[in-house]
Amino acid sequence: FKGKPGAVRDIVTFNAGCALFVSGVAGDVMDGIERARASIDSGSAAAVLSAVAEESSRQLARMEF
């Protein structure tokens, strides 16, 4: 998806905007959507996702099954 305009981006930014509002980070849903768009456009959302995926992989590698 990589932030390309379209339905997927709209759904992602709406969901993220709602989450930011519910968590108290954004003042309202539109503020949350704008923050989500800015995060996607700047690349910071992708950087955070990559860091979370890396840490998750490290944690999984440490687990014993």
N, CA and C of each residue as an Amber inpcrd file, in Angstrom:
protein
   195
   0.8330000  -1.1870000   0.0000000   0.0000000   0.0000000   0.0000000
   0.8740000   1.2450000   0.0000000   1.8650000   1.3120000   0.8170000
   2.8780000   2.3750000   0.8260000   2.3060000   3.7850000   0.7520000
   1.1240000   4.0080000   1.2980000   0.5650000   5.3480000   1.3800000
  -0.0590000   5.8840000   0.1080000  -0.2010000   5.0250000  -0.8880000
  -0.7880000   5.4860000  -2.1420000  -2.2430000   5.8890000  -1.9150000
  -2.6910000   6.9960000  -2.5430000  -4.0920000   7.4130000  -2.3990000
  -5.0470000   6.3230000  -2.8780000  -6.1700000   6.2060000  -2.2000000
  -7.1730000   5.2290000  -2.5830000  -7.9320000   4.7150000  -1.3820000
  -8.7420000   3.7150000  -1.6210000  -9.6210000   3.1820000  -0.5830000
  -8.8510000   2.6000000   0.5980000  -7.7470000   1.9120000   0.3310000
  -6.9780000   1.3080000   1.4280000  -6.4370000   2.3940000   2.3480000
  -5.8500000   3.4330000   1.7720000  -5.3330000   4.5440000   2.5820000
  -6.4620000   5.2030000   3.3660000  -7.6100000   5.3850000   2.7410000
  -8.7500000   6.0000000   3.4250000  -9.1750000   5.1800000   4.6410000
  -9.2390000   3.8790000   4.4860000  -9.6430000   3.0040000   5.5970000
  -8.5970000   3.0360000   6.7040000  -7.3210000   2.9500000   6.3170000
  -6.2410000   2.9660000   7.3080000  -6.2390000   4.2790000   8.0830000
  -6.3570000   5.4060000   7.3780000  -6.3220000   6.6930000   8.0800000
  -7.5720000   6.8930000   8.9380000  -8.7140000   6.4030000   8.4950000
  -9.9220000   6.5170000   9.3140000  -9.7760000   5.7010000  10.5960000
  -9.3440000   4.4450000  10.4570000  -9.1700000   3.5920000  11.6440000
  -8.1290000   4.1690000  12.5920000  -7.0140000   4.6210000  12.0410000
  -5.9700000   5.2130000  12.8840000  -6.4780000   6.4930000  13.5390000
  -7.2230000   7.2940000  12.7940000  -7.7790000   8.5290000  13.3500000
  -8.7200000   8.2600000  14.5020000  -9.5520000   7.2470000  14.3590000
 -10.4580000   6.8630000  15.4550000  -9.6670000   6.3810000  16.6610000
  -8.6330000   5.5860000  16.4230000  -7.8070000   5.0830000  17.5280000
  -7.0990000   6.2270000  18.2410000  -6.5950000   7.1850000  17.4930000
  -5.9230000   8.3340000  18.1110000  -6.9020000   9.1670000  18.9300000
  -8.1250000   9.2950000  18.4520000  -9.1430000  10.0300000  19.2040000
  -9.5240000   9.2910000  20.4820000  -9.8310000   8.0120000  20.3650000
 -10.2600000   7.2150000  21.5180000  -9.1610000   7.1510000  22.5810000
  -7.9080000   7.1330000  22.1380000  -6.7950000   7.0550000  23.0920000
  -6.4580000   8.4050000  23.7110000  -7.1100000   9.4620000  23.2320000
  -6.8770000  10.7850000  23.8000000  -5.7350000  11.5540000  23.1600000
  -5.1200000  10.9940000  22.1360000  -4.0130000  11.6730000  21.4580000
  -4.5390000  12.7990000  20.5740000  -5.6790000  12.5710000  19.9310000
  -6.2830000  13.5600000  19.0430000  -7.5310000  14.1450000  19.6940000
  -7.7950000  15.4080000  19.3890000  -8.9460000  16.0900000  19.9680000
 -10.2750000  15.6040000  19.4280000 -10.2800000  15.1590000  18.1790000
 -11.4750000  14.5910000  17.5610000 -11.0270000  13.6630000  16.4380000
 -11.9790000  12.9990000  15.8100000 -11.6330000  12.0120000  14.7820000
 -10.9180000  12.6690000  13.6050000 -11.3750000  13.8410000  13.1730000
 -10.7200000  14.5180000  12.0450000  -9.2780000  14.8700000  12.3750000
  -9.0340000  15.3120000  13.6030000  -7.6620000  15.5940000  14.0380000
  -6.8390000  14.3130000  13.9670000  -7.4140000  13.2140000  14.4060000
  -6.7310000  11.9310000  14.3430000  -6.4210000  11.5140000  12.9180000
  -7.3780000  11.7170000  12.0230000  -7.1720000  11.3800000  10.6120000
  -6.0490000  12.2250000  10.0280000  -6.0420000  13.5130000  10.3400000
  -4.9840000  14.3930000   9.8400000  -3.6210000  13.9700000  10.3750000
  -3.5760000  13.5790000  11.6450000  -2.3160000  13.1080000  12.2300000
  -1.8640000  11.8110000  11.5620000  -2.8110000  10.9170000  11.3030000
  -2.4740000   9.6560000  10.6370000  -1.9440000   9.9110000   9.2300000
  -2.5910000  10.7990000   8.4990000  -2.1270000  11.1360000   7.1480000
  -0.7070000  11.6930000   7.1870000  -0.4630000  12.6050000   8.1260000
   0.8670000  13.2080000   8.2430000   1.9190000  12.1530000   8.5720000
   1.5650000  11.2210000   9.4370000   2.4960000  10.1560000   9.8190000
   2.8100000   9.2470000   8.6350000   1.8100000   8.9360000   7.8440000
   2.0230000   8.1150000   6.6490000   2.8770000   8.8750000   5.6400000
   2.5280000  10.1330000   5.3970000   3.2410000  10.9330000   4.4000000
   4.7030000  11.1590000   4.7690000   4.9900000  11.3150000   6.0570000
   6.3700000  11.5740000   6.4950000   7.2180000  10.3090000   6.5390000
   6.5570000   9.1580000   6.5140000   7.2820000   7.8950000   6.6050000
   7.4350000   7.3880000   8.0240000   7.0010000   8.1830000   9.0080000
   7.1730000   7.7420000  10.4000000   6.2870000   6.5460000  10.7350000
   5.1260000   6.4390000  10.1280000   4.2620000   5.2780000  10.3850000
   4.9510000   3.9960000   9.9110000   5.5650000   4.0480000   8.7490000
   6.2710000   2.8740000   8.2230000   7.4740000   2.5240000   9.0940000
   8.1690000   3.5410000   9.5940000   9.3300000   3.3000000  10.4550000
   8.9170000   2.6270000  11.7570000   7.8190000   3.0870000  12.3430000
   7.3370000   2.4810000  13.5850000   6.8840000   1.0450000  13.3260000
   6.1640000   0.8290000  12.2510000   5.7240000  -0.5270000  11.9080000
   6.9200000  -1.4610000  11.7320000   7.9450000  -0.9850000  11.0610000
   9.1500000  -1.7890000  10.8600000   9.8230000  -2.1220000  12.1900000
   9.9110000  -1.1450000  13.0830000  10.5260000  -1.3730000  14.3950000
   9.7210000  -2.3760000  15.2130000   8.4030000  -2.2760000  15.1690000
   7.5440000  -3.2150000  15.9000000   7.7070000  -4.6250000  15.3310000
   7.7510000  -4.7430000  14.0190000   7.9200000  -6.0550000  13.3900000
   9.2680000  -6.6670000  13.7560000  10.3230000  -5.8460000  13.7600000
  11.6520000  -6.3380000  14.1440000  11.6670000  -6.8460000  15.5760000
  11.1300000  -6.0480000  16.4870000  11.1090000  -6.4430000  17.8990000
  10.2640000  -7.6930000  18.0950000   9.1600000  -7.7770000  17.3930000
   8.3030000  -8.9550000  17.4840000   9.0630000 -10.2020000  17.0310000
   9.8260000 -10.0770000  15.9590000  10.6240000 -11.2030000  15.4660000
  11.6850000 -11.6030000  16.4790000  12.3210000 -10.6090000  17.1090000
  13.3310000 -10.9150000  18.1340000  12.7030000 -11.6470000  19.3100000
  11.5510000 -11.1690000  19.7480000  10.8690000 -11.8080000  20.8770000
  10.4610000 -13.2350000  20.5240000   9.9700000 -13.4240000  19.3210000
   9.5620000 -14.7550000  18.8750000  10.7570000 -15.7050000  18.8370000
  11.9010000 -15.2020000  18.3960000  13.1060000 -16.0350000  18.3180000
  13.5650000 -16.4830000  19.7060000  13.2800000 -15.6940000  20.7330000
  13.6860000 -16.0300000  22.1030000  12.7500000 -17.0280000  22.7710000
  11.5670000 -17.1830000  22.2410000  10.5740000 -18.0600000  22.8660000
  10.9110000 -19.5250000  22.6180000  10.6040000 -20.3250000  23.6020000
  10.7920000 -21.7670000  23.4580000   9.4270000 -22.4160000  23.2560000
   9.3550000 -23.2970000  22.2870000   8.0930000 -23.9780000  22.0060000
   8.1780000 -25.4220000  22.3640000
